[in-house]
Amino acid sequence: MLGEGCGMAEHPPLPDDKLRAALGSGHPEHGTIDRLHAELGAESPDRASIEAHVHRLRSLPEIAAIVANWWDDPSTQRFISNLSATGI
């Protein structure tokens, strides 16, 4: 699990189900949700990749508010900030 032994907090839970439901089945951006989720849980998450996925998802009107609320949450911002601070 991310954070064990390295002092980093586990990534904040992405509201996958809520995002998928808001997009509807078969939406092509479900893949972006998958890639974001995978990057968050990676052994060495890439901040730039996470930010790119978030930017893409925030551009979709159907889920912009959900993504913004998750992204702006203090625990999410702390996790992102820690990625830079730890050099990951």
C-alpha positions in Angstrom: 0.0 0.0 0.0 1.3 3.5 -0.8 2.5 5.2 2.2 3.8 2.2 4.1 7.4 2.6 5.0 7.8 5.9 3.1 5.8 8.3 5.3 3.4 9.3 2.5 -0.3 9.3 3.1 -2.4 6.9 1.1 -4.0 8.6 -1.9 -7.5 10.1 -1.3 -10.3 7.9 -2.6 -11.3 8.9 -6.1 -15.1 8.9 -6.5 -14.9 6.4 -9.4 -18.5 5.2 -9.1 -19.9 8.7 -9.0 -17.8 9.8 -12.0 -18.8 6.7 -14.1 -22.5 7.1 -13.2 -22.5 10.8 -14.2 -20.8 10.1 -17.5 -23.1 7.2 -18.3 -22.1 3.8 -19.6 -19.9 3.5 -22.7 -18.5 7.1 -22.4 -15.0 7.1 -23.8 -13.6 9.0 -20.8 -14.1 6.0 -18.5 -10.5 5.2 -19.6 -9.2 8.4 -18.2 -10.9 7.6 -14.9 -9.1 4.2 -15.0 -5.8 5.8 -15.8 -6.1 8.4 -13.0 -7.1 5.7 -10.5 -4.1 3.6 -11.6 -1.7 6.5 -11.3 -2.9 7.4 -7.9 -2.3 3.9 -6.7 1.0 3.4 -8.4 4.1 2.7 -6.4 5.6 6.0 -7.6 2.7 8.2 -8.7 3.6 10.8 -11.3 2.2 14.3 -10.3 2.2 15.6 -13.9 0.2 12.6 -15.1 -2.3 12.9 -12.3 -2.7 16.6 -13.0 -3.2 15.9 -16.8 -5.9 13.3 -16.1 -7.6 15.7 -13.6 -7.5 18.5 -16.2 -9.0 16.3 -18.8 -11.8 15.1 -16.5 -12.5 18.7 -15.3 -13.1 19.7 -18.9 -16.2 17.4 -19.1 -19.3 19.3 -18.0 -21.0 16.2 -16.7 -18.4 15.6 -14.1 -16.5 18.9 -13.7 -18.0 19.6 -10.2 -17.4 16.1 -8.9 -13.7 16.2 -10.0 -13.3 19.8 -8.7 -14.7 18.8 -5.3 -12.3 15.8 -5.1 -9.3 17.8 -6.4 -9.8 20.8 -4.1 -10.3 18.6 -1.0 -7.5 19.3 1.5 -6.5 15.6 1.7 -6.1 15.4 -2.1 -4.0 18.6 -2.2 -1.9 17.3 0.7 -1.3 14.1 -1.2 -0.3 16.0 -4.4 1.9 18.3 -2.4 3.6 15.3 -0.8 4.5 13.9 -4.3 6.6 17.0 -4.9 8.0 17.2 -1.4 9.2 13.6 -1.4 10.7 13.7 -4.9 8.4 11.0 -6.2 
